Amino acid sequence: MVSQPRHCMAEPLTPRIGLLTGLQAGAFIGLFLGFSLAVVSALTNPDALKRLVQLMCITPLACAVLLGPLLGLRRAPMVSTEDPLGEVRQCLERFSEGQSRWRSLSHVRSDGRTVRIDLHNSKQPLAIVAASIEMTDRFPIRYIVGRGESRSREPMLRGQVLAFIEQRVDLNRRRRTSSSIEVMPASVIEHMEATHHMHRRLFYLLPIILFFAWLEMR
């Protein structure tokens, strides 16, 4: 079994998303909030057309000004602008075993964002994982390992690769599907979690805001 020590290195900080993107995000939130307030206004007082227009127009601007600078401080995920397929193929070329066996040219593919490495037909799948797993700090890699069932082509492959990855990669960076195991960069996971927390806070605040708006408008 291939073993590789786990290195703990400080990851460079990614750039912030910037004021312009923050203003756009704040305006989008304000647009949704303004529409919700306009619906409340239309239900409580259908004749107040001026107030309805003001809610639809002023709320996005106010949210952009108030929330934009705060949202602009969030850090963007580390995303490579280049297709990493060539780099991964070159790194794994030494594991090629010839025609009808595992080859980097035929078993390593990419969709421009995620590199897919099919570990079937290889005599050393764990060595391939060990050689490529450090690259997941920069871009996602999906290892095709099958379902791990008795009728699968290589029923032991999924369990072996999963156990190997679990020893070296944090739980929140791993994604498992029925036939693959994906490892994602920590920066992408942190960005997704921060976005999820923000959406949850907005989901909790919106009914409260609408309730007080209804009390004020009725």
Backbone bond lengths (Angstrom), bond angles and torsions (degrees), N, CA, C in turn:
res aa  C-N    CA-C-N  psi(-1)  N-CA   C-N-CA  omega(-1)  CA-C   N-CA-C  phi
1 M - - - 1.463 - - 1.521 109.62 -
2 V 1.315 116.69 135.71 1.446 121.04 -177.86 1.513 109.41 -80.32
3 S 1.305 117.14 131.24 1.464 121.19 178.38 1.508 108.93 -121.80
4 Q 1.308 115.29 146.41 1.447 120.59 -178.28 1.509 108.30 -147.16
5 P 1.340 119.72 128.19 1.452 120.80 -178.27 1.508 110.81 -65.69
6 R 1.302 114.01 148.93 1.453 120.53 -179.81 1.525 109.24 -92.02
7 H 1.310 116.71 123.20 1.446 121.19 -176.02 1.516 108.92 -99.24
8 C 1.317 114.18 137.37 1.450 120.31 178.00 1.523 107.77 -108.71
9 M 1.312 116.95 105.16 1.446 121.74 -178.57 1.525 108.72 -123.11
10 A 1.323 115.29 144.27 1.457 120.36 178.37 1.523 109.32 -72.79
11 E 1.326 116.55 124.68 1.452 120.71 -177.92 1.532 109.70 -82.71
12 P 1.326 117.99 139.39 1.459 120.11 178.05 1.515 110.88 -63.96
13 L 1.340 115.19 144.73 1.448 120.04 179.53 1.520 109.87 -71.77
14 T 1.307 116.15 135.96 1.460 120.84 178.25 1.523 109.57 -82.17
15 P 1.328 119.05 155.55 1.471 121.22 -179.74 1.525 111.35 -66.73
16 R 1.320 115.48 155.12 1.458 120.69 176.49 1.526 109.77 -75.37
17 I 1.331 116.13 157.58 1.457 119.33 -174.77 1.522 112.28 -71.12
18 G 1.334 117.75 -20.42 1.458 120.07 173.54 1.516 113.59 97.60
19 L 1.340 115.01 158.74 1.459 121.40 -176.05 1.526 112.01 -65.60
20 L 1.334 117.19 -41.22 1.460 119.89 -177.31 1.527 111.37 -61.58
21 T 1.331 116.10 -47.67 1.466 119.35 178.11 1.518 110.96 -64.86
22 G 1.353 116.96 -36.83 1.462 120.51 176.89 1.515 112.12 -62.88
23 L 1.340 117.32 -40.93 1.461 120.98 177.32 1.522 111.05 -63.72
24 Q 1.328 116.19 -40.84 1.464 119.75 178.70 1.523 111.08 -63.95
25 A 1.343 116.35 -42.24 1.465 119.71 178.70 1.521 110.64 -65.17
26 G 1.345 117.87 -42.11 1.455 121.07 178.07 1.517 111.90 -62.80
27 A 1.345 116.49 -40.39 1.463 119.83 178.38 1.522 111.18 -65.65
28 F 1.339 117.47 -37.12 1.464 120.25 178.12 1.531 110.80 -64.75
29 I 1.337 116.40 -42.66 1.469 119.79 176.28 1.526 110.17 -62.34
30 G 1.351 115.94 -42.50 1.465 120.05 179.11 1.514 112.78 -64.34
31 L 1.330 116.45 -33.82 1.461 119.80 178.13 1.520 110.69 -64.09
32 F 1.321 116.79 -43.69 1.466 120.08 178.20 1.523 110.75 -66.38
33 L 1.356 117.16 -42.63 1.458 120.64 179.40 1.523 110.86 -66.08
34 G 1.343 116.49 -41.90 1.456 119.37 179.03 1.507 112.78 -62.90
35 F 1.324 116.70 -39.63 1.465 119.90 177.36 1.527 110.81 -63.54
36 S 1.340 116.79 -41.33 1.464 120.56 179.44 1.522 110.65 -64.36
37 L 1.342 117.15 -42.47 1.463 120.40 178.15 1.519 111.20 -66.87
38 A 1.323 116.65 -35.52 1.460 119.62 178.17 1.524 111.01 -65.54
39 V 1.332 117.13 -36.67 1.468 120.41 176.57 1.527 110.21 -63.56
40 V 1.337 116.97 -43.58 1.462 120.49 177.11 1.524 110.63 -61.71
41 S 1.328 116.60 -41.95 1.457 120.52 179.48 1.524 111.46 -63.75
42 A 1.340 116.53 -41.59 1.458 119.89 -179.76 1.524 111.63 -66.97
43 L 1.322 117.29 -33.01 1.465 120.30 -179.83 1.522 112.04 -76.16
44 T 1.330 117.38 -34.31 1.472 120.57 -177.70 1.524 111.96 -84.56
45 N 1.341 117.37 -37.03 1.465 120.66 -178.02 1.526 108.63 -147.56
46 P 1.338 117.62 87.24 1.477 120.35 -176.03 1.516 114.11 -62.45
47 D 1.335 118.09 -20.87 1.461 120.59 -176.77 1.526 113.13 -83.76
48 A 1.332 117.72 -12.23 1.468 121.01 -177.44 1.529 109.43 -83.58
49 L 1.325 115.70 69.30 1.471 120.20 -177.76 1.527 111.64 -69.42
50 K 1.338 116.50 -33.60 1.464 119.32 -179.93 1.524 110.48 -63.87
51 R 1.332 115.86 -43.87 1.471 119.14 178.82 1.516 110.90 -64.53
52 L 1.318 117.81 -37.57 1.467 121.21 179.69 1.525 110.67 -62.77
53 V 1.349 116.50 -44.43 1.466 119.82 179.30 1.526 110.59 -65.59
54 Q 1.324 116.86 -39.17 1.457 120.25 179.20 1.533 111.38 -62.72
55 L 1.309 116.34 -41.68 1.467 119.40 178.78 1.521 111.31 -64.07
56 M 1.310 117.45 -39.43 1.457 121.17 -179.24 1.526 112.32 -70.36
57 C 1.328 117.87 -31.08 1.465 121.24 -174.70 1.522 113.33 -96.99
58 I 1.332 116.33 -40.67 1.462 119.64 -174.12 1.521 111.73 -80.17
59 T 1.324 117.95 -36.41 1.471 120.46 -176.02 1.529 112.64 -60.30
60 P 1.341 120.81 -45.64 1.472 118.72 177.11 1.524 113.02 -60.97
61 L 1.356 117.20 -38.99 1.460 119.63 178.90 1.521 111.43 -66.22
62 A 1.341 116.30 -42.26 1.460 119.98 -179.67 1.527 111.02 -64.77
63 C 1.329 117.68 -42.36 1.466 120.88 179.53 1.524 110.82 -67.06
64 A 1.332 117.23 -36.33 1.462 119.74 178.10 1.517 110.79 -63.78
65 V 1.343 117.23 -41.66 1.462 120.81 -178.99 1.521 111.25 -71.10
66 L 1.339 117.26 -40.97 1.465 120.69 -175.34 1.529 112.54 -80.48
67 L 1.334 116.37 -41.92 1.461 119.95 -174.80 1.521 113.07 -95.19
68 G 1.323 117.55 -24.13 1.459 120.61 -175.67 1.519 114.48 -54.64
69 P 1.346 119.17 -51.20 1.471 119.26 179.35 1.527 113.23 -60.46
70 L 1.331 117.19 -35.53 1.465 120.05 179.41 1.526 111.02 -71.22
71 L 1.324 116.51 -43.58 1.468 119.48 179.09 1.520 111.11 -67.18
72 G 1.325 117.10 -29.83 1.459 120.57 179.60 1.513 113.78 -68.11
73 L 1.349 117.10 -16.95 1.458 120.88 179.48 1.522 112.82 -79.79
74 R 1.317 117.37 -12.83 1.461 120.08 179.98 1.519 109.59 -67.01
75 R 1.315 114.80 146.64 1.463 120.24 -178.76 1.527 110.49 -89.82
76 A 1.304 115.12 137.55 1.457 120.84 179.75 1.519 109.65 -79.07
77 P 1.334 118.02 150.57 1.472 119.59 176.35 1.513 111.34 -67.86
78 M 1.312 116.34 151.04 1.460 121.05 179.20 1.525 108.84 -77.06
79 V 1.305 116.06 106.39 1.461 121.63 -177.36 1.528 108.75 -122.36
80 S 1.306 115.80 127.03 1.458 120.74 179.43 1.527 109.65 -79.90
81 T 1.312 116.25 138.37 1.466 121.02 178.95 1.520 112.06 -86.85
82 E 1.316 117.96 -5.37 1.459 122.12 -179.20 1.521 110.29 -110.48
83 D 1.315 115.41 146.88 1.460 120.85 176.88 1.529 108.82 -70.42
84 P 1.334 118.41 119.85 1.466 120.00 -175.87 1.526 114.07 -81.82
85 L 1.332 117.86 5.76 1.457 120.79 -174.66 1.525 111.90 -57.26
86 G 1.322 117.28 -46.25 1.463 120.05 -178.04 1.512 112.37 -62.37
87 E 1.321 116.89 -40.51 1.463 120.67 179.70 1.519 111.47 -63.35
88 V 1.333 116.54 -43.71 1.468 120.19 -178.44 1.521 110.37 -67.87
89 R 1.324 117.65 -43.16 1.466 120.24 178.94 1.520 111.45 -60.92
90 Q 1.309 116.10 -41.75 1.459 119.44 179.63 1.527 111.11 -65.03
91 C 1.328 116.21 -39.69 1.464 120.27 179.78 1.524 112.01 -65.78
92 L 1.328 116.51 -35.40 1.461 120.94 -175.15 1.526 113.61 -98.07
93 E 1.301 117.05 4.45 1.461 120.44 -178.28 1.528 111.37 -59.09
94 R 1.322 117.64 -33.51 1.467 120.50 -177.35 1.519 112.95 -67.88
95 F 1.326 117.85 -12.94 1.465 120.71 178.60 1.526 112.67 -94.76
96 S 1.323 117.62 0.77 1.468 120.54 179.52 1.522 109.83 -64.63
97 E 1.339 116.08 139.84 1.463 121.82 -174.03 1.520 112.78 -118.49
98 G 1.326 118.10 9.07 1.449 119.99 176.67 1.514 113.03 99.40
99 Q 1.303 115.29 179.47 1.462 121.94 -176.84 1.522 111.27 -63.15
100 S 1.340 114.69 141.76 1.470 124.43 -178.52 1.524 112.67 70.88
101 R 1.319 117.48 2.14 1.463 121.83 174.25 1.527 108.42 -119.85
102 W 1.320 115.93 -164.51 1.466 118.81 -177.73 1.530 109.98 -75.06
103 R 1.337 114.64 131.43 1.466 121.05 176.07 1.526 108.47 -138.55
104 S 1.321 116.35 140.24 1.459 119.61 -179.55 1.520 111.69 -63.77
105 L 1.328 116.88 -30.23 1.462 120.23 -178.03 1.522 112.31 -68.30
106 S 1.324 117.13 -35.44 1.461 120.64 -175.65 1.526 113.29 -101.54
107 H 1.335 118.31 -23.68 1.452 121.07 -174.90 1.527 113.83 -103.95
108 V 1.320 117.84 -1.72 1.466 121.89 176.76 1.516 107.99 -118.55
109 R 1.319 116.63 117.69 1.459 122.00 -178.55 1.522 109.38 -133.84
110 S 1.326 116.04 171.94 1.460 120.71 -176.84 1.513 110.11 -150.49
111 D 1.339 116.29 149.28 1.460 121.82 172.90 1.517 111.07 -105.82
112 G 1.337 117.19 13.81 1.447 121.87 -178.55 1.511 113.42 95.32
113 R 1.329 117.25 -20.40 1.458 121.38 179.02 1.515 111.48 -120.93
114 T 1.329 115.68 -45.39 1.460 122.10 -177.52 1.517 109.60 -116.39
115 V 1.326 116.40 133.21 1.460 121.68 174.85 1.523 108.35 -90.08
116 R 1.318 116.91 131.47 1.461 122.68 179.22 1.522 109.09 -108.97
117 I 1.328 115.49 122.22 1.463 121.51 179.32 1.523 108.20 -115.08
118 D 1.318 115.87 112.71 1.463 121.40 177.28 1.529 108.09 -85.31
119 L 1.335 116.25 117.57 1.459 121.34 -175.67 1.524 113.10 -91.53
120 H 1.306 118.39 0.44 1.455 120.96 176.85 1.534 110.43 -67.47
121 N 1.318 115.39 152.73 1.472 123.79 177.50 1.524 113.42 70.36
122 S 1.321 118.07 13.88 1.453 120.78 179.34 1.529 110.36 -107.52
123 K 1.347 116.27 141.71 1.451 121.40 176.75 1.536 111.96 -84.79
124 Q 1.316 117.45 -11.95 1.459 121.50 -177.39 1.535 110.77 -138.51
125 P 1.320 117.67 62.10 1.466 119.94 -177.10 1.528 113.09 -65.07
126 L 1.331 117.56 -34.72 1.461 119.41 -179.56 1.522 111.61 -69.08
127 A 1.311 117.67 -32.54 1.458 120.35 175.54 1.527 110.79 -65.90
128 I 1.323 117.39 -36.59 1.460 121.64 177.10 1.522 110.39 -64.91
129 V 1.338 115.79 -43.05 1.468 119.64 178.18 1.523 110.33 -64.12
130 A 1.337 116.85 -43.98 1.469 120.40 -179.15 1.520 111.76 -61.96
131 A 1.328 117.53 -35.47 1.458 120.91 -178.31 1.518 113.03 -76.83
132 S 1.312 117.27 -22.71 1.470 120.53 -174.90 1.512 114.14 -108.22
133 I 1.320 118.76 -12.95 1.458 119.81 -170.62 1.523 112.47 -69.63
134 E 1.336 118.20 -27.42 1.462 119.84 178.01 1.525 111.52 -67.20
135 M 1.321 117.37 -23.61 1.463 120.45 178.49 1.519 112.23 -69.65
136 T 1.337 117.82 -18.19 1.457 120.34 -179.59 1.518 112.50 -68.57
137 D 1.336 118.41 -6.94 1.459 120.30 172.27 1.525 111.19 -70.91
138 R 1.349 117.08 -17.05 1.458 121.44 -176.22 1.521 113.65 -114.91
139 F 1.325 118.04 -28.58 1.461 120.21 179.88 1.530 108.53 -156.34
140 P 1.345 117.28 156.08 1.466 120.38 -178.21 1.526 111.84 -71.99
141 I 1.317 115.15 145.66 1.460 122.09 173.71 1.523 108.11 -129.76
142 R 1.321 115.82 131.48 1.465 121.85 178.56 1.519 108.76 -111.17
143 Y 1.312 116.26 120.19 1.461 122.04 179.53 1.528 108.99 -95.25
144 I 1.312 116.52 120.12 1.460 122.01 179.29 1.521 107.59 -85.43
145 V 1.325 116.78 114.73 1.464 121.07 -173.11 1.525 113.15 -127.05
146 G 1.328 118.26 -0.30 1.455 120.23 -179.26 1.529 112.22 81.56
147 R 1.310 116.06 -178.14 1.460 121.78 -175.92 1.527 113.47 -85.54
148 G 1.308 117.55 -15.58 1.460 119.90 -179.84 1.511 113.87 75.20
149 E 1.328 117.24 19.97 1.465 121.12 179.60 1.520 109.67 -93.95
150 S 1.323 114.85 165.15 1.468 119.49 -176.49 1.527 112.31 -63.27
151 R 1.323 116.95 -29.90 1.469 119.92 -179.86 1.529 112.57 -88.03
152 S 1.347 117.21 0.44 1.460 120.47 178.29 1.520 110.79 -68.93
153 R 1.318 115.89 162.65 1.457 121.05 -178.90 1.533 110.83 -63.41
154 E 1.342 116.87 -42.60 1.460 122.59 177.14 1.531 107.63 -133.67
155 P 1.310 118.06 84.18 1.469 121.70 -171.16 1.529 114.23 -63.67
156 M 1.319 120.06 -24.42 1.453 122.16 -178.14 1.526 112.95 -86.32
157 L 1.318 116.74 -12.93 1.461 120.30 -172.07 1.527 111.92 -64.21
158 R 1.308 118.42 -45.33 1.460 121.19 -175.93 1.531 111.36 -61.19
159 G 1.319 117.08 -46.92 1.460 120.56 -179.02 1.522 112.54 -63.06
160 Q 1.331 117.08 -40.43 1.459 120.70 -179.64 1.527 111.58 -65.27
161 V 1.316 116.17 -47.03 1.467 119.90 -178.51 1.521 110.89 -67.86
162 L 1.333 116.85 -40.76 1.456 120.04 179.81 1.526 111.36 -62.30
163 A 1.321 117.43 -44.41 1.466 120.77 178.47 1.528 111.12 -62.96
164 F 1.323 116.92 -38.45 1.463 121.52 179.34 1.527 110.81 -64.86
165 I 1.338 116.82 -44.51 1.460 120.91 -178.63 1.521 111.16 -70.19
166 E 1.316 118.12 -37.95 1.463 121.12 -179.21 1.521 112.06 -60.68
167 Q 1.315 118.17 -29.09 1.459 121.56 179.19 1.521 112.81 -77.01
168 R 1.318 117.64 -15.64 1.460 120.47 -171.99 1.518 114.86 -122.80
169 V 1.325 117.72 -12.73 1.465 120.83 -174.92 1.526 108.99 -127.59
170 D 1.327 115.80 136.14 1.464 120.73 178.32 1.524 110.76 -62.08
171 L 1.328 115.11 154.09 1.455 120.88 -175.15 1.523 112.27 -60.69
172 N 1.342 117.71 -41.02 1.465 119.50 -174.79 1.526 113.07 -72.08
173 R 1.332 117.67 -10.71 1.468 120.62 177.98 1.526 112.11 -93.51
174 R 1.321 118.11 -5.51 1.460 121.44 -177.06 1.521 110.35 -101.24
175 R 1.322 115.28 138.57 1.458 121.73 175.14 1.522 107.88 -130.84
176 R 1.322 116.21 125.22 1.461 120.27 -178.33 1.523 110.30 -111.71
177 T 1.320 115.88 135.25 1.456 122.05 172.02 1.524 107.85 -118.88
178 S 1.319 116.19 -174.32 1.459 119.76 -175.93 1.528 112.63 -65.48
179 S 1.329 117.44 -25.87 1.467 119.27 -175.68 1.523 113.61 -133.92
180 S 1.342 118.53 9.02 1.458 119.64 -176.93 1.522 110.87 -149.60
181 I 1.333 114.61 165.72 1.457 123.23 174.70 1.519 106.87 -130.92
182 E 1.317 116.85 120.50 1.461 120.95 -177.58 1.517 109.87 -109.46
183 V 1.324 115.86 137.27 1.461 122.84 176.40 1.519 107.45 -116.90
184 M 1.338 115.60 126.84 1.453 121.01 -174.55 1.522 110.56 -115.12
185 P 1.335 118.22 154.64 1.467 121.41 177.27 1.529 111.21 -63.81
186 A 1.326 116.61 148.26 1.463 120.90 -179.19 1.525 111.14 -63.00
187 S 1.335 117.99 -34.04 1.462 120.56 -177.89 1.531 111.29 -65.13
188 V 1.328 117.13 -36.96 1.461 120.79 178.49 1.528 110.29 -67.48
189 I 1.331 117.23 -41.91 1.453 120.88 179.51 1.525 110.52 -64.13
190 E 1.328 117.22 -43.77 1.464 120.80 179.68 1.522 110.87 -62.03
191 H 1.325 116.71 -40.55 1.464 119.96 178.87 1.529 110.53 -65.93
192 M 1.309 118.04 -41.89 1.464 121.43 179.17 1.523 110.82 -64.33
193 E 1.334 117.82 -41.57 1.457 120.91 179.35 1.519 111.63 -66.72
194 A 1.344 117.19 -41.06 1.462 120.19 178.33 1.530 110.99 -63.90
195 T 1.330 117.00 -40.55 1.463 120.83 177.46 1.522 111.00 -64.46
196 H 1.321 116.77 -40.57 1.463 120.87 179.21 1.527 110.75 -64.01
197 H 1.322 117.73 -42.14 1.467 120.71 179.35 1.523 110.73 -64.88
198 M 1.335 116.98 -40.37 1.455 119.53 178.88 1.518 111.32 -64.27
199 H 1.330 117.12 -42.45 1.466 120.73 178.44 1.524 110.98 -63.50
200 R 1.322 117.15 -36.93 1.457 119.76 -179.94 1.527 110.74 -68.14
201 R 1.335 117.18 -39.33 1.470 119.53 177.68 1.523 110.93 -63.88
202 L 1.327 116.26 -42.58 1.460 119.61 178.47 1.528 110.99 -64.27
203 F 1.315 116.08 -36.93 1.468 120.42 179.10 1.530 110.72 -63.44
204 Y 1.333 116.92 -35.84 1.461 120.67 178.54 1.531 111.78 -76.38
205 L 1.338 117.43 -35.45 1.453 120.77 -175.77 1.524 112.95 -77.00
206 L 1.325 117.35 -32.74 1.457 120.40 -174.50 1.530 113.28 -58.15
207 P 1.344 120.78 -48.84 1.476 118.79 178.57 1.525 112.79 -61.03
208 I 1.332 117.30 -34.64 1.465 119.71 179.05 1.521 110.53 -66.12
209 I 1.347 116.17 -45.22 1.461 120.11 179.18 1.523 110.97 -62.34
210 L 1.323 116.48 -43.29 1.462 120.18 -179.38 1.522 111.52 -66.37
211 F 1.323 117.67 -34.43 1.466 120.46 179.49 1.527 110.80 -65.76
212 F 1.335 116.18 -47.42 1.460 118.92 179.36 1.525 110.98 -67.70
213 A 1.326 117.47 -33.04 1.461 119.89 176.02 1.523 110.69 -65.25
214 W 1.307 116.09 -39.39 1.475 119.65 177.94 1.521 111.32 -64.73
215 L 1.352 117.14 -40.05 1.472 119.73 177.00 1.525 111.81 -62.64
216 E 1.328 115.36 -36.21 1.462 119.99 -178.04 1.529 111.65 -75.42
217 M 1.322 118.00 -32.54 1.457 120.62 -173.46 1.502 114.23 -91.59
218 R 1.300 118.39 -19.90 1.474 118.67 -172.90 1.516 111.40 -71.00
